[in-house]
Amino acid sequence: MWKQVWGMFNVINIIDIVLVAFVFYKAMMIIKGTRAVQLIKGVVVLLIASLVSEYFGFTTVGWMLDKLQTVLVVALPVVFQPELRRALERLGRGKFFARPMVMLNEETLTKVIEQVIHAVKILSKNSTGALIMLEREIGVNDYIETGIKIDGFVSAEVLLNIFIPKSPLHDGAVIIRGDRIIAAGCFLPLSENPNLSKELGTRHRAALGLTEQSDVIGIIVSEETGVISVAEEGRLTRYLDENTLKEILNKRLQPKHHNTTSLFNWRS
C-alpha cells in the first residue's frame, strides 16, 4: 500500500515539475527579444550579489540589496506591464500554448528569399522607398504591435502593394517572421550612432536602430536613389545588387543544423 502511495506521489511530483517547467518555457518565449530580457538579467545579477554578500558577511551591502529587492517587488509589475498584458491576451485568445517562433525548412526559406528579392529588385528599379525587417532568433513583438497586423504569406505582390507611394503603410517597416508578413507600417527605433553619414535617411536609421537591439536583418531601398542596403548588428552594407543580396540572405537566414534538438531551440 505504501509503495502504491509513494509511487503515486512521485508521479504527481513529476507532473508538477513538468507543468512548472512548461509555464516557465512559455513565459521565456513571450519575453524573448524584448527589453524584459535585459531586465531579468539585471535581477539575476542582484540576486547573485545578495547571496555573495550574505555568504561573506557584507552587512551594509546586504542591507542595500535587501532594500533594493523590496523596491523591485513593486516596480517589476510596472516594468513588465507590456509582457504581462501580452501573456494575458494570449491566454484569453487560447494562444498561450501556441509556438511563438518559426523555423523554416530550406525549401520554404528559399521561396521566401526569392519573393523578397523579386520585390526589392522592382522597388529599386522604380526608386520606391522600402524597409523590410526579417526576424531571426530574437523576437521583435514590441515593434510589431506598433504597426498594422497582416499575417499573410510572403509574396512579392503583397510587398509591392504595401510600399506603393503615398499609401498608408508606405512609410513604415514590414516585419517578416518565417514565411509570413506579420505586420506593416511598423515604427522602429532610430539609431543613436553619431558617426552615421548625414545622407542616410530615416529608413536607414530605423533599420540600424532595430538591428542594434536584436538580430534582425534589415533590407532598405532608398527612395531617392533606389540603392539597396542591408542592415545587420548596427552595420550598414550599401550598393548591393540582386545576386549579392541573395548571397547575404542565404548565408544569414539558412537554418543551422544540430546533431541534437534543444527544447529552447524548438520552433513551429
Protein Blocks (a to p, Z undefined) as FASTA:
>chain_A
ZZmmmmmmmmmmmmmmmmmmmmmmmmmmmmgoiaklmmmmmmmmmmmmmmmmmmnopakl
mmmmmmmmmmmmmmmmmmmmmmmmmmmmmmmnopmmpcfbdcddfklmmmmmmmmmmmmm
mmmmnopacdddddffbcckkmmmmmccfkpacdfklmmmmmgghiaklmmccddehjac
fbghiacdddfbfkbcfkbcfklmmmmmmmmmmccdcddddfklopacddeehiacehia
fklmmmmmmmmmpccddfbdcfklgcZZ
